[in-house]
Amino acid sequence: MQSASSMQTKPDCRAAKHPNGCDSDETAPDTSASESAARPPRVEVVIEVPRWSFLKRGSNGEIDFLSPIPCPFNYGSIHDYVGLDGDPLDALVLGPRLPLGARVQVTAFGAVSLTDRGITDDKLVCSSYPLTQGQRRMVLFFFGFYARFKHLLNIYRGRPGQNFCGGWGNAWAAIERAEARDGSWKGSRVPF
């Protein structure tokens, strides 16, 4: 059960959208009138895949697959929101390895759009400190490689659909595309 202080109200992010969307490595300057909308969002991420782990787990804790390479980031989800794939909103946390199940409060400095089996989903990119251009490039390189790997895994599993990394985007816009999670959520609509 989450405490009232950890529950988040979905912000009105329309003013914080950037004109370039999620199709490039560059983020347009913020044009909103609200100073609070210009600040990156703070989120609570539950770690499902600790940094350097080979096991990819879903939000239900079950193992999805064994990766041939370790994940260079802590990977998890934000349980207050449901992403475009019907699962809790994905997030990665840069920094030192965190234990499985850890709950961390971090800032989302951007988002990466990833299409898996034709379903586009956002992944918030979080850290305790603002990201460098090198870190952004590393995140995009990883998701480009990950999309190619998932394509091969999906062929093996007999699951059709395109796989690709759609690029860098705005964290507020990704949260706006997600739905606030309520008591009616029963799990992902998409079998993984």
Backbone bond lengths (Angstrom), bond angles and torsions (degrees), N, CA, C in turn:
res aa  C-N    CA-C-N  psi(-1)  N-CA   C-N-CA  omega(-1)  CA-C   N-CA-C  phi
1 M - - - 1.438 - - 1.515 109.33 -
2 Q 1.308 116.76 132.77 1.450 121.02 -178.31 1.511 110.10 -88.53
3 S 1.321 115.15 144.71 1.455 119.34 175.70 1.521 109.09 -75.75
4 A 1.325 115.57 160.19 1.467 119.58 -179.87 1.508 111.42 -61.46
5 S 1.343 117.21 -30.88 1.463 119.26 -179.55 1.515 112.62 -72.19
6 S 1.358 117.70 -23.62 1.459 118.33 -180.00 1.527 112.58 -90.79
7 M 1.355 117.28 -13.27 1.456 120.12 176.96 1.521 108.94 -71.52
8 Q 1.317 116.24 141.79 1.447 119.46 -179.30 1.510 110.35 -117.40
9 T 1.304 115.83 141.27 1.447 121.72 172.91 1.511 106.90 -91.42
10 K 1.307 116.26 134.32 1.459 119.52 -179.21 1.520 109.22 -66.70
11 P 1.327 116.97 120.93 1.462 119.50 -178.27 1.518 111.51 -75.84
12 D 1.327 115.98 158.16 1.456 121.26 172.80 1.518 106.74 -82.12
13 C 1.323 117.07 104.40 1.463 121.95 -171.52 1.520 113.43 -99.45
14 R 1.321 118.56 3.61 1.468 119.29 -175.79 1.512 112.08 -57.03
15 A 1.317 118.13 -38.59 1.466 120.36 -179.11 1.511 111.90 -72.91
16 A 1.346 118.39 -17.87 1.455 121.02 -175.98 1.521 112.99 -94.40
17 K 1.324 118.84 -1.65 1.459 120.60 -180.00 1.521 110.41 -64.66
18 H 1.312 114.57 142.77 1.453 119.76 177.76 1.527 108.61 -101.49
19 P 1.321 117.76 144.12 1.458 120.45 -173.40 1.522 114.37 -65.20
20 N 1.334 119.24 -21.26 1.460 118.47 -177.18 1.519 113.56 -88.18
21 G 1.326 119.87 -1.64 1.459 121.63 177.43 1.512 112.22 60.40
22 C 1.334 117.04 -137.27 1.467 121.90 -173.60 1.514 112.54 -117.44
23 D 1.320 118.67 24.88 1.456 118.18 -171.60 1.525 114.17 -105.90
24 S 1.338 117.75 17.95 1.456 117.93 178.18 1.506 110.47 -153.16
25 D 1.325 115.09 174.00 1.449 122.77 178.53 1.516 110.80 -85.27
26 E 1.300 118.16 -7.56 1.459 121.70 -176.28 1.519 109.98 -101.18
27 T 1.316 117.10 142.27 1.454 122.50 175.55 1.513 107.72 -108.45
28 A 1.326 117.07 128.01 1.457 121.43 179.88 1.522 109.30 -70.23
29 P 1.309 117.85 154.30 1.465 119.69 177.33 1.516 110.57 -63.75
30 D 1.327 115.82 148.79 1.453 120.49 -179.53 1.523 109.42 -70.00
31 T 1.323 115.83 131.60 1.454 119.94 -178.40 1.518 112.07 -113.35
32 S 1.341 117.58 8.19 1.463 120.04 -177.52 1.519 111.17 -76.84
33 A 1.321 115.40 154.40 1.459 120.97 178.97 1.522 110.80 -81.34
34 S 1.318 117.86 -23.11 1.458 121.67 -176.20 1.523 111.20 -85.87
35 E 1.329 116.16 123.96 1.458 120.01 178.53 1.522 111.12 -65.01
36 S 1.356 117.90 -36.66 1.463 120.07 -178.78 1.523 111.23 -67.39
37 A 1.328 118.48 -32.33 1.461 120.87 178.55 1.521 111.05 -69.95
38 A 1.339 117.43 -24.24 1.464 120.64 -179.74 1.520 111.58 -77.81
39 R 1.322 117.75 -22.86 1.459 120.70 179.15 1.519 109.69 -73.97
40 P 1.343 117.57 138.72 1.468 119.37 177.04 1.529 110.69 -62.85
41 P 1.328 117.63 146.90 1.465 120.60 -178.49 1.530 112.36 -71.89
42 R 1.328 116.28 147.80 1.459 123.23 171.30 1.523 106.88 -97.02
43 V 1.333 116.93 135.77 1.462 121.71 -177.36 1.526 109.79 -138.67
44 E 1.327 115.56 159.03 1.462 120.81 171.97 1.524 107.86 -103.26
45 V 1.330 115.75 122.72 1.459 121.92 -179.46 1.526 108.70 -109.63
46 V 1.334 116.70 132.66 1.460 122.80 173.33 1.527 106.77 -98.93
47 I 1.330 116.18 120.88 1.468 121.32 -175.42 1.530 110.70 -77.53
48 E 1.341 115.92 123.61 1.466 123.21 178.87 1.525 111.32 -108.10
49 V 1.334 116.44 -27.18 1.465 122.03 179.30 1.534 107.00 -133.07
50 P 1.347 117.60 103.16 1.462 118.82 177.68 1.530 111.43 -64.38
51 R 1.318 115.75 151.73 1.469 121.53 178.83 1.531 109.49 -52.22
52 W 1.308 116.41 138.32 1.466 128.02 179.67 1.522 113.37 71.30
53 S 1.321 118.17 14.13 1.462 121.26 176.89 1.528 110.02 -82.14
54 F 1.322 116.03 147.58 1.466 122.62 175.62 1.529 111.23 -93.71
55 L 1.339 117.45 -16.33 1.460 121.26 -177.40 1.511 110.47 -90.48
56 K 1.332 116.98 122.20 1.469 122.47 174.87 1.520 106.80 -96.08
57 R 1.328 115.89 115.84 1.460 121.76 179.48 1.523 110.11 -106.59
58 G 1.309 116.18 149.61 1.448 121.75 173.55 1.515 109.96 -86.95
59 S 1.321 116.77 176.38 1.463 120.77 -178.28 1.528 112.25 -66.24
60 N 1.332 117.37 -16.97 1.466 120.72 177.20 1.524 112.08 -85.25
61 G 1.354 117.13 -1.43 1.460 122.01 178.60 1.515 114.44 89.81
62 E 1.342 117.17 -11.12 1.462 120.16 -179.90 1.522 110.53 -77.00
63 I 1.330 115.87 148.70 1.463 120.82 179.42 1.522 109.31 -73.58
64 D 1.343 115.82 125.71 1.461 122.38 178.62 1.531 109.52 -86.20
65 F 1.332 116.61 -48.66 1.464 120.58 176.54 1.521 110.36 -163.49
66 L 1.314 114.62 164.37 1.456 123.34 174.68 1.522 106.85 -100.07
67 S 1.318 116.54 117.73 1.460 121.37 -175.86 1.531 111.06 -81.79
68 P 1.323 117.82 145.38 1.469 120.09 176.06 1.527 112.17 -73.80
69 I 1.338 116.49 -17.16 1.466 120.94 176.06 1.525 108.31 -129.83
70 P 1.325 117.51 149.43 1.467 118.72 -179.95 1.526 111.35 -74.51
71 C 1.313 115.69 153.72 1.467 121.47 177.62 1.527 108.76 -76.73
72 P 1.334 118.95 123.06 1.465 120.49 -177.16 1.530 114.06 -78.38
73 F 1.331 117.88 2.40 1.456 122.56 -178.94 1.520 109.69 -131.63
74 N 1.309 116.46 159.04 1.464 121.16 166.18 1.523 105.85 -74.31
75 Y 1.327 117.24 131.35 1.454 121.64 -175.03 1.522 108.24 -125.52
76 G 1.325 115.86 136.95 1.453 119.02 179.93 1.504 111.17 -164.61
77 S 1.329 115.49 -150.41 1.455 118.90 -178.10 1.520 110.85 -148.13
78 I 1.325 113.64 163.54 1.450 123.27 178.41 1.518 106.24 -106.45
79 H 1.314 117.00 107.13 1.458 121.32 -171.23 1.518 114.24 -73.57
80 D 1.336 118.00 -8.36 1.466 120.71 177.75 1.524 112.57 -79.18
81 Y 1.334 117.24 -13.68 1.466 121.44 -175.88 1.527 110.95 -132.08
82 V 1.330 115.30 150.06 1.462 122.01 174.32 1.522 106.76 -108.61
83 G 1.339 115.87 125.49 1.455 121.53 -178.91 1.514 112.51 -75.65
84 L 1.313 115.83 -178.79 1.464 122.06 -176.67 1.526 113.06 -65.38
85 D 1.344 117.33 -20.37 1.462 120.65 179.04 1.527 112.49 -89.59
86 G 1.348 117.44 1.58 1.454 120.96 178.62 1.516 113.93 87.59
87 D 1.314 118.20 1.22 1.455 124.23 177.92 1.529 107.57 -105.07
88 P 1.354 119.20 162.73 1.462 118.38 175.77 1.534 110.92 -51.98
89 L 1.327 115.96 146.12 1.462 122.47 -177.11 1.526 110.35 -57.93
90 D 1.331 116.51 124.44 1.460 122.46 -177.64 1.518 111.64 -72.61
91 A 1.325 115.49 149.96 1.463 121.08 177.05 1.514 109.26 -152.22
92 L 1.315 115.74 146.56 1.457 119.52 170.66 1.511 106.91 -118.81
93 V 1.334 114.97 149.16 1.459 121.74 -177.22 1.517 108.09 -122.08
94 L 1.332 115.87 116.87 1.452 120.67 176.80 1.525 108.79 -77.62
95 G 1.317 115.78 152.35 1.457 120.50 179.16 1.512 110.62 124.93
96 P 1.338 116.47 -166.47 1.464 120.24 -177.11 1.523 111.79 -66.36
97 R 1.337 115.12 161.15 1.461 121.96 179.64 1.527 109.89 -58.61
98 L 1.338 115.40 133.94 1.458 122.47 177.18 1.521 108.72 -113.55
99 P 1.320 118.91 148.40 1.467 120.47 -178.22 1.531 112.69 -71.62
100 L 1.320 115.03 151.73 1.459 122.01 174.96 1.528 108.87 -54.71
101 G 1.330 116.95 130.59 1.460 122.17 178.90 1.516 115.00 88.12
102 A 1.342 117.31 -5.63 1.471 119.55 179.18 1.517 110.04 -62.01
103 R 1.319 116.59 144.74 1.468 123.27 175.20 1.518 106.38 -113.55
104 V 1.343 115.87 119.48 1.460 120.09 -176.93 1.524 110.52 -125.95
105 Q 1.324 115.38 140.06 1.460 122.14 174.39 1.528 106.75 -93.55
106 V 1.326 116.97 118.30 1.460 122.05 -177.30 1.526 109.92 -139.73
107 T 1.310 115.17 169.93 1.458 121.50 177.43 1.518 109.13 -99.01
108 A 1.330 116.48 135.00 1.473 121.76 176.30 1.524 107.59 -91.64
109 F 1.330 116.84 109.67 1.458 121.88 -176.26 1.525 113.16 -92.75
110 G 1.309 117.32 -3.43 1.457 121.31 179.11 1.509 109.57 177.45
111 A 1.317 115.28 -172.65 1.461 121.54 178.33 1.521 108.25 -149.38
112 V 1.319 115.16 151.53 1.458 121.85 174.74 1.518 107.55 -116.71
113 S 1.300 115.98 135.00 1.457 122.21 176.68 1.528 107.70 -92.56
114 L 1.338 116.92 127.58 1.458 121.46 179.37 1.522 108.16 -130.14
115 T 1.320 115.92 130.81 1.466 121.16 175.49 1.518 107.85 -104.96
116 D 1.338 116.39 125.19 1.458 123.95 -179.58 1.526 107.07 -129.12
117 R 1.315 117.17 118.77 1.469 123.94 -177.61 1.517 111.31 57.38
118 G 1.335 116.27 34.85 1.454 121.18 177.53 1.518 114.26 82.61
119 I 1.327 118.03 0.91 1.461 122.56 179.63 1.522 108.07 -105.96
120 T 1.337 116.42 118.49 1.456 120.84 -179.43 1.514 109.47 -88.06
121 D 1.333 115.46 136.40 1.452 122.14 -177.87 1.523 108.55 -142.78
122 D 1.321 116.32 150.27 1.460 121.57 178.46 1.520 110.60 -96.20
123 K 1.323 115.13 148.49 1.454 122.93 172.67 1.531 106.68 -125.80
124 L 1.336 117.66 114.80 1.455 119.80 177.74 1.528 108.87 -71.73
125 V 1.324 116.26 141.21 1.465 122.17 179.08 1.524 106.57 -108.27
126 C 1.335 115.50 113.58 1.458 121.67 -170.35 1.524 111.63 -119.15
127 S 1.327 113.97 155.31 1.453 120.95 179.13 1.521 108.56 -165.56
128 S 1.320 115.27 165.77 1.466 119.90 173.91 1.513 111.29 -82.48
129 Y 1.344 116.56 -16.86 1.460 122.31 -177.95 1.522 109.53 -131.67
130 P 1.345 117.78 153.72 1.470 119.59 176.46 1.529 111.45 -55.21
131 L 1.332 115.66 145.83 1.463 121.41 -177.47 1.525 111.60 -80.16
132 T 1.317 115.09 147.11 1.464 120.75 172.77 1.524 108.20 -87.26
133 Q 1.319 116.66 163.82 1.471 120.40 175.53 1.528 110.26 -59.69
134 G 1.337 117.30 -36.80 1.465 120.69 178.16 1.517 111.89 -62.83
135 Q 1.330 117.71 -40.74 1.463 120.73 177.88 1.528 110.72 -66.14
136 R 1.315 116.85 -40.52 1.470 119.52 177.44 1.524 110.82 -61.85
137 R 1.332 116.90 -44.76 1.473 119.98 178.10 1.522 111.13 -61.44
138 M 1.344 116.81 -40.01 1.461 120.59 179.76 1.532 110.61 -63.92
139 V 1.333 117.61 -42.04 1.464 121.55 178.52 1.530 110.21 -62.25
140 L 1.334 116.90 -45.80 1.470 120.26 179.30 1.531 111.72 -64.73
141 F 1.326 117.19 -39.80 1.469 120.35 177.10 1.528 109.90 -61.08
142 F 1.345 116.25 -45.82 1.458 120.13 179.88 1.520 111.36 -58.68
143 F 1.341 117.65 -48.06 1.461 119.35 -177.14 1.526 112.33 -70.33
144 G 1.326 117.87 -28.67 1.462 119.70 172.68 1.524 110.61 -64.01
145 F 1.342 116.14 -45.27 1.464 121.06 177.61 1.529 110.31 -65.36
146 Y 1.328 116.55 -43.96 1.457 121.95 -179.00 1.531 111.18 -59.36
147 A 1.338 117.05 -41.14 1.465 120.84 178.89 1.529 110.87 -62.09
148 R 1.330 116.89 -40.92 1.475 119.91 177.80 1.528 110.99 -65.87
149 F 1.335 116.80 -41.85 1.465 120.61 178.00 1.528 110.58 -62.44
150 K 1.345 116.90 -46.81 1.461 119.87 -179.68 1.533 111.60 -62.80
151 H 1.337 117.16 -32.88 1.461 120.43 176.58 1.534 109.73 -59.37
152 L 1.329 116.22 -46.99 1.469 120.11 179.21 1.526 111.19 -65.32
153 L 1.323 117.80 -41.60 1.459 121.44 177.76 1.529 110.85 -62.70
154 N 1.324 116.46 -40.63 1.466 120.02 179.30 1.523 112.07 -67.12
155 I 1.325 117.80 -36.13 1.468 120.39 174.81 1.521 109.20 -61.52
156 Y 1.333 116.66 -46.25 1.462 121.72 178.98 1.532 110.87 -59.96
157 R 1.333 117.49 -40.02 1.463 122.30 -179.00 1.533 112.76 -81.22
158 G 1.342 117.17 -5.33 1.453 120.58 -179.12 1.518 113.48 73.89
159 R 1.329 117.31 30.38 1.467 122.29 -179.14 1.522 109.38 -110.06
160 P 1.331 117.59 108.76 1.468 120.79 -176.71 1.529 112.60 -76.53
161 G 1.319 115.17 167.74 1.461 121.52 175.00 1.513 111.71 126.54
162 Q 1.323 115.33 156.51 1.461 121.43 -179.01 1.524 111.10 -74.98
163 N 1.326 115.05 151.79 1.456 122.73 174.10 1.513 108.22 -134.40
164 F 1.348 117.17 125.67 1.463 120.68 175.11 1.520 110.29 -166.16
165 C 1.323 114.98 159.56 1.452 121.84 174.73 1.518 107.70 -91.85
166 G 1.338 116.71 124.42 1.457 121.57 -177.85 1.514 114.33 -87.09
167 G 1.326 118.17 -5.01 1.451 120.99 175.77 1.517 114.68 104.98
168 W 1.326 114.32 -172.54 1.464 123.65 -174.57 1.522 110.60 -85.34
169 G 1.322 116.21 142.15 1.453 120.56 177.78 1.515 111.78 -144.21
170 N 1.308 115.58 -173.42 1.448 124.31 -176.17 1.526 110.47 -90.59
171 A 1.332 117.58 134.76 1.463 121.53 -178.70 1.523 111.77 -64.20
172 W 1.345 118.01 -41.26 1.460 120.06 179.03 1.527 111.24 -61.01
173 A 1.328 116.92 -41.03 1.465 120.40 179.88 1.527 110.40 -64.29
174 A 1.338 117.44 -38.51 1.469 120.84 178.16 1.526 110.65 -64.60
175 I 1.331 117.29 -41.19 1.463 120.63 177.91 1.523 110.24 -65.65
176 E 1.322 116.62 -37.86 1.468 119.48 178.61 1.537 111.45 -63.85
177 R 1.327 117.41 -35.64 1.475 120.43 178.82 1.526 111.92 -71.65
178 A 1.333 117.31 -24.06 1.466 121.32 179.17 1.529 109.56 -77.68
179 E 1.320 115.50 167.89 1.468 121.26 176.52 1.519 108.34 -111.29
180 A 1.333 116.21 142.50 1.454 119.85 173.83 1.531 107.86 -62.86
181 R 1.310 116.39 133.16 1.466 120.71 -178.50 1.518 109.44 -83.12
182 D 1.328 114.87 132.42 1.458 119.64 177.82 1.524 109.07 -125.28
183 G 1.304 116.54 -173.89 1.456 121.51 -177.04 1.514 114.82 -66.84
184 S 1.341 118.11 -11.76 1.461 119.80 -177.73 1.538 112.94 -84.37
185 W 1.337 118.16 -10.01 1.464 120.88 -178.58 1.522 109.33 -68.34
186 K 1.328 117.01 125.95 1.469 122.44 -176.76 1.524 112.53 -115.01
187 G 1.304 118.10 6.07 1.455 120.80 -178.86 1.509 110.40 124.21
188 S 1.306 115.42 172.81 1.439 121.83 -176.38 1.523 112.30 -61.70
189 R 1.338 115.23 142.66 1.475 120.47 175.20 1.522 110.70 -83.09
190 V 1.332 116.49 -13.44 1.459 121.51 -175.49 1.515 109.29 -108.46
191 P 1.344 118.60 124.14 1.462 119.31 176.97 1.535 109.94 -71.81
192 F 1.325 116.01 130.11 1.449 120.43 178.12 1.488 108.68 -104.46
